[in-house]
Amino acid sequence: MNYEFIVPMDSAEYRAFVETLPHCNLMQKEAWAKVKSGWDSVLCGLRKDGVPVAVSHLLIRRLPTGQKLIYAPRGFMMDYSDTDTLREFTQSIRAYAKSLGAYMVRIDPEIVLSRLYKGEKTEEETGYRALQSLQENGWIHRGFATDFHSYTQPRFNAEYSLTCDGQPRSDEDMLKGFDKKIRKFIGKYTESRGIFFTRGNTEEDIKLFCEISSHTEERQHILLRDPAYFQRMTEAFGDDCMFFFAKMDLRKFIAFLDSQPQDEQTAKDRAEAEKWLEFGDVIPMSALQMVRSNDTAYLLYSGFDDRVFPRFRTTNQIRFEAMKYFREQGCSVFSFMGIKGDLDDPLSDFKLKFNPTVVEYIGELEYPVRPLLYRFMNRFLPFAKRIYIRTALLLKGKK
């Protein structure tokens, strides 16, 4: 057999390969390079007897120390059971990284180790065999941590199947699988209170999304993204990038209150609604940002304004609205994204109420191109990252 490593790989050839796959993580799409400012990028691939058999989108980062690292987010895309191709691709990537002066290559491929659905866990032996093959080819596995912070991407994800037996699930089928605490706040409950849902990807939508998300940042003391990031995302993915909003028609809500028994709660709600009327008849409540890639819709960011009737739980139905939309767009998977592997936190508890499958991926692997420098940087970078995050949060709090 004859192997040929191609770097840079022609965009058309790369796209032709990934578009034939049922699944391609959005970070392995060529468009992802337009989102990641501060990173260089390149497409690469491996042909066997003239036919592409492995490809990857590589991000290249020059660190403040002057060192370079290469990261293939959710890559590579290949058949990991093909040991000859894996060995050849590893050697080719290593040689390319060495030519750039990079000290290491990091990957976190979507190789599944287990699936957990309704409390029943299924092990994927092919995943463990792939891990063994990678380690035999010099890749260092970074372990089986269950938290959010040990790796660049979460090792566990909550994924909901939008199809059953190859057919799109009906609204009723999806709803009946949700926890009753989720179902309560979907449908008639929200509609009767003047709550409705919209979507779009204009500059105004981006601005509104960031305004809503700012409340989540303040509440949880986290850093999300600025408008420029979401603008790049929209430009990169076009109509596959979509913002969803839950909003309240305040006058409809007041009319609803007029039809209810008049008690302390209705009086309080009416006063609150009339206060918000100073800002217009419609008030935003919560939002999601989604991106579609091949068969999967990814819920990347979300937020809600906890000042605006938080007890109406619009975060429930807005996810259902997004699921229905992407089901109609032909997606078969709705990814709630990262989840803690031990499932012991409020975020995991919330996502599990939608009846997803918890997918355990293989995690991160790294290939030391310059072993001595690799060992030093592995000790230095976590410390530098903690300092950066603390400084950024401090500066944000002073604004």
Buried (B, 14 or more C-beta within 10 A) or exposed (E): EEBEBBBEBEEEBBBEBBEEEEBBBBBBBBBBBBBBEEBBBBBBBBBBEEEBBBBBBBBBBBEEEEBBBBBBBBBBBBEBEBBEBBBBBBBBBBEBBEEBEBBBBBBBBBBBBBBBBEEEEEEBEEBBBBBEBBEEBBBBBBEEBBBBEBBEBBBBBBBBBBBEEEEBBEEEEBBEBBBEEBBEBBEEBBBBBBBBBBBBBEEEBBEBBBBBBEBBBEEEEEEBBEEEBBBBBBEBBEEBBBBBBBBBBBEBBBEBBEEEEEEEEBEEBBEBBEEBBEEEEBBBBBBBBBBBBBBBBBBBBBBBBEEBBEEBBBBBBBBBBBBBBBBEEEBBBBBBBBBBBEBEEEBBEBBBBBBBBBBBBBBBBBBBBBEEBBEBBBEEBEEEEEEEEEEEEEEEEEE
